[in-house]
Amino acid sequence: MDNKETVIVLDFGGQYNQLIARRVREYNVYCEILPYTVDIEKIKAISPKGIIFTGGPNSVYDETSPHYTPEIFELGIPILGICYGCQLMAYSLGGVVNSAVDSSSSEYGKTITTYNTNDVLFTGLPETGVSWMSHRDYISKAPDGFSISATTSSCPVAAMSCPERKLYGVQFHPEVNHTENGNLMLKSFLYNVCGCEGEWKMDSFIDTTVAQIREKVGDKGVVLGLSGGVDSSVAAALISKAIGKQLTCVFVDQGLMRKDEGDYVEQTFTKLFDMNFVRINCQDEFLSKLKGVSEPEAKRKIIGEEFYKVFWNKIRESYGSGYFAQGTIYPDRIESGKGDAAKIKTHHNQVGVPKDINFEDIIEPLKDLFKDEVRVVGEKLGLPHELVWRQPFPGPGLGVRVIGEITAEKVKILQEADAILRDEMDKCGYAEQMSQFFAVLPGVKTVGVMGDARTYDELVAIRAVVTDDFMTADWAKIPYEILGKVSNRIINEVDHVNRVVYDITSKPPGTVEWE
């Protein structure tokens, strides 16, 4: 991404690396995450306006811990160290870091902190506030030339600064919501220390990306695999804005989507956008391959392999030239700072092109965006709100929400039950309060009584969670009257269902999905 101003987040294995970058971008400053193994020459070539060191689980005194060349402090680039990053700055520049494992100096959670409001990071803020701490080691002596700018009852150096060298460190985590005014501290670093002007905006991103796509593609064609998910949908809308009918979207409807979702995707993209839309209806083929298969990973593998087989066979028939596009977003390709070998994670949005298909190049128009930024772009491009803000949906679709063998009858039961759940959540205004909710068909039959007759039919489970990051999640406290209405409607309107249960398991120990 060719940006006038960029801030680098140097990742030392912290759990909040992506959150830091998102916070920076919320202030309209472009930000990249790089692993601590990146060569300093690459950093020089980027010429960032500032650098932020992340936290991490290690001790700076451990020889196997992530470290970086002290040369970085001599580049004249403003640096903010957070938690482990602050300790690393202190250690590298001659300060003293001590272990707090056996003392009261280790801190976890919300901590009352006193700030020097003459320091640029804390100017205009209250002199005391709550900060979010998570550390065992602590800085007992700041390096020469640094002044202490914040303290707690247990931490003598909760923040330090050397304005002459534009070096700043905080032991706490300003990027999390638990730190009062943490966002303003980051803003002050970006604007008052780094001198950023806030040029990273979605309107300019769209205009620049559209121009780049037009220039790259010329008069050739582009093929995109459209799943109907947020990322591929926004990529399709963006490329369509750039080249219109030169874009062909191939939509594989494997029959494992939510009720009427295939029709919804087709209508959306054929009515709103100028493109070629190709829909492949292939539920029968998928169900045939899945017949008799119950093991979750086996189902996932079959669905994935059959999907790519159908998709690429269609490409071979008519579209195997020009450019291939996909909805890769920034988290799909971030290199991790954890461990000695930085690796890019494999993700479903990063598709391998078969060797016998010779596209000129791959276009990934969203590769520099986080999910929340992708949603903003989608709304600005005119995609329906309900599509842009749709909840996560597993790649194998309902194949992992039908527990056990998948059949057409089971898929239909689940689609109908799930549609009722969604309808009621929308009606009562509860849908936007939950991170994810859906129905599951566990493959359990129970005895019931309907119309004075004994039944032996399917059980449907309802799953709903609230979460900030999906790393952990709590079950949603849906009011009983809403659950009761959902249950009554499912039992009365969906054939072969006589019982509804609600899953009250948090993550951990459970996962969000059942398979």
Secondary structure, DSSP 8 states (H G I E B T S, - for coil): ---SSEEEEEESS-TTHHHHHHHHHHTT-EEEEEETTS-HHHHHHH--SEEEE---SS-TTSTTS----GGGGGS---EEEETHHHHHHHHHTT-EEEE-TTSTT-EEEEEEEEE-TTSTTTTTS-SEEEEEEEESEEEEE--TT-EEEEE-SS-S-SEEEEGGGTEEEESS-TTSTTSTTHHHHHHHIIIIIS-------HHHHHHHHHHHHHHHHTT--EEEE--SSHHHHHHHHHHHHHHGGGEEEEEEE-S-SSTTHHHHHHHHHHHHS-SEEEEEE-HHHHHHHHTT---HHHHHHHHHHHHHHHHHHHHHHHT-SSEEE----HHHH-B--SSSS--B---TTS----TT---SEEE-TTTT--HHHHHHHHHHTT--HHHHT-----TTGGGGTB-SS--HHHHHHHHHHHHHHHHHHHHTT-GGG-SEEEEEB-S-EEEEEETTEEEEEEEEEEEEEE-SSSSSBEE----HHHHHHHHHHHHHHSTTEEEEEE----BTTS-SS--
